[in-house]
Amino acid sequence: MAQEIERAGIPTAVFTALDTIAQSVGCYRIVRGAGVLHVTGNPALTPPQERAWRRRLIERALQALQTPVERPEVFAAGG
């Protein structure tokens, strides 16, 4: 699906903990999440820490959407 949307000129970003699978199916902007069970969150963090972590994740995804890519690239959220 991401490939078809990209072909239409709309950038996409995929959140995943499994980079190699996202690459193998043709995703170009891959935003690495926390883990398989909690891709966009981390239940081990306190609520304020998790909000900050999620904010960094979304900011990284927005940065990925603005980055021109010609092949799959992984964007790590960090922190």
C-alpha positions in Angstrom: 0.0 0.0 0.0 2.8 2.4 0.9 4.4 1.9 -2.5 1.2 2.8 -4.3 0.7 6.0 -2.3 4.3 7.0 -2.9 3.8 6.5 -6.6 1.0 9.0 -6.5 3.5 11.5 -5.1 2.4 11.3 -1.4 5.2 10.5 1.0 4.5 7.8 3.6 6.2 6.7 6.8 5.7 3.3 8.4 6.1 2.7 12.2 7.6 -0.7 12.9 9.9 -2.6 15.1 10.8 -5.0 12.2 12.9 -2.9 9.8 13.8 -5.8 7.5 10.2 -6.7 6.9 9.2 -3.2 6.1 12.2 -2.9 3.7 11.3 -6.2 2.0 7.7 -5.1 1.2 9.0 -1.8 -0.3 8.5 0.8 2.4 10.9 3.7 1.9 10.6 5.7 5.1 10.7 3.4 8.1 10.4 4.8 11.5 11.6 2.4 14.2 9.3 2.0 17.1 9.9 0.8 20.6 9.3 -2.9 20.1 7.1 -5.5 18.6 4.3 -5.4 21.2 4.4 -1.7 21.7 5.5 0.0 18.5 4.4 3.5 19.3 4.7 3.4 23.1 6.7 2.1 26.0 4.7 0.9 29.0 7.9 0.8 31.1 8.1 4.6 31.2 6.1 6.9 33.4 3.2 8.7 31.7 5.2 12.0 31.3 8.2 10.1 29.9 6.1 8.1 27.5 4.4 11.3 26.2 7.9 12.8 25.6 9.0 9.6 23.9 5.9 9.5 21.6 6.4 13.1 20.8 10.0 12.4 19.6 8.6 9.4 17.6 6.1 11.7 15.8 8.7 14.4 15.2 11.0 11.8 13.7 8.2 10.6 11.4 7.4 14.1 10.3 11.1 14.6 9.6 11.1 11.3 7.6 8.2 12.5 5.5 10.1 15.6 4.5 13.2 13.7 3.6 13.6 12.7 -0.1 14.6 9.0 -0.4 15.3 6.8 -3.3 15.6 3.5 -1.4 14.4 2.3 2.0 15.8 4.3 4.9 15.3 3.7 8.6 14.7 6.6 10.9 15.3 5.8 14.6 13.2 7.8 17.1 16.1 7.9 19.6 15.8 8.1 23.3 
